[in-house]
Amino acid sequence: MVKKVIAREKLPELWAHLSAEGLLILPIQDGPVVLFQPWYAGADVRLDAVNSAVSPKDIFLPREETYLHYRCSGQQLELSAVKSEEPVTAFGLHPCDMKALEMLDRVFMDQDPPDSLYQKRRERTTLVALSCDKPDPFCFCNDFAVDPTDAPGADVMACLSGNSLRLEARTDQGKAMLERAGGLLGDDSGESVELKEVVTADFGLKLEGLPEDLKNRFDDPAWDELYKSCLGCGVCTYVCPTCYCFDVEDYGHAAEGERFRCWDSCMYGHFTKMAGGHNPRPERKERVRQRFMHKLQYYPETYGEIACVGCGRCLRSCPVNLDIVRVIKALGGEKVEQR
Amino acid sequence: MSSANPLMPQMATIIDITVETPDIKTLRVVGKDGLPFDFMPGQCAMLSVPPVGEAIFSITSSPTCRECLEFSIKDVGSVSGALHALAPGQQIGIRGPYGNGFPVEEIKGKNLLFIGGGIGLAPLRSLIGYGFANREEYGHIDIVYGARSPADMIRKSEVKETWGGQSDTSVYLTVDAEFPDWNGHVGFVPSYVTELAFTPEKRVAITCGPPIMIKFVLQALEKLQFSPEQVITTLEMKMKCGVGKCGRCNLGSVYVCKDGPVFSLAQLNALPAEY
């Protein structure tokens, strides 16, 4: 197993090296928030920050992604695929976001047919996960199958330790990455890091049996109250690492243009509105229910686990606090104190 | 190890356009070398008209027709409107086939009762054609078809003459109200079904039409003692990807584009009533 270490003040050199190999994406301070974005010289890289404001899912499912060009001439139409081949290093994903990636992989890679746009981005990306020891009051990954200090699926597992960043290769791809950066990295002593147990917020959730129980709660009166505060802004779906709904649109004029896909949100009225006007989810009630039932009942029915990783982004972002914790509790997923 | 992009359409050409009604046209479409792909009755395809976009349509021709794919399309939205504006010879994008299709094997040996309303005949026609091409596999075929007016009926001569002339087949037509040029049955499809008093013995009912018609047809069939397993319908929902990922047609744990659009009433009863 290849284990390397680098002093934190040397990290800009590592970033420069990795970005010369391809696209390097990592958490960077951007005004008041931290966002995963391409590295640039002088970037304020925040490996010490809690979760980025928006999940790093856009490394694999970009906010918008052009995949074909069209050209029309008279009655002739020409369609050509747009490809992007650049290798990517995604650096600093926390275990919660890594777990969410596993959930997206099931949808985009395991289900037939696989989504080749997503699959190719996964294949050409080296994933460097970063253990997390400073959860904030909104983090509740302890409620899910997430170990904040470790991330299965990473090519390299990193952890901040004093003034160093320690890096451990987990795959051949990760090992190759560390070997290429050889001159910048020292050999790690081999001593395993003393990782303390990371305790995240306890909101008193009772998740066991919840998906099964929700089968009978499609018409639960709780939905009649819950949705009322929803503004339909969709921010929950954009920041969420396990939301993946998308739209497909054309952009251009009659002679030439492109087709792209982009993030969309089940919280919007047009999402299910059909040509002709019929809309199976016409009101916020149906849309709020759809989003949470998908996370808590539909996804688990197919894949065996709740589509939430406790990253806390919806708790931090929702302007009316209609976050998943509140919804779970309203639907019976709350521990009852034994007196 | 990566696969082809399932969202990437192939080229197709519209070779012929039939005006069916004031707002419905039937497009005949071929790929580069004949049929763009093989399919089963009840499956759908995404048609592209850049820069307007893509939309999903049921394939109305039978897979036994090897010359082309046919789509009967009502002008209700942006892509359907753009398709209506095209002339033969125009190239478009196509991808598919999508969906599960009708259970052609499971319904073998059964009497088939087709109940269609308006443009809802389009997906049924694929299976009706398949049934006639494999006539010995199926029992008696009844076709009940209704529209608002005689002018709103699609494939009129085919329905009356070709289908009406098939062996062991009965065709029943109805329109919603009296019209000067109409001397057939007058009344809504569901009440005509009740009036015709079909018996559920060895019979499968397959229905498609406007949601309100389907709702009352299901009630009528229930009154006629059809079990939920004997009733099959095909759902319509907004779709963008066609491959069970974009999220629009998600109903419970199924995606209509992939796990449907064909469901038995028994299957639908187990899903959230959100369609």
Interface residues (C-beta under 8 A of the other chain):
Chain A: Y67 L68 Y70 C72 Q75 Q76 L77 E78 L79 A81 V107 F108 Q111 P113 P114 D115 S116 L117 Q119 K120 E123 F218 Y244 C245 F246 D247 V248 E249 D250 Y251 G252 H253 A254 G257 R259 R261 D264 C266 F271 T272 K273 M274 A275 G276 H278 P280 R281 E286 Q290 M293 H294 Q297 Y298 Y299 E301 T302
Chain B: M1 S2 S3 A4 N5 P6 L7 M8 P9 Q10 M11 S48 P50 P51 V52 G53 E54 A55 K74 V76 G77 S78 V79 S80 A87 G89 Q90 Q91 I92 G93 P211 E236 M237 K238 K240 C241 V243 G244 K245 C246 G247 R248 C249 N250 G252 S253 P272 E274 Y275
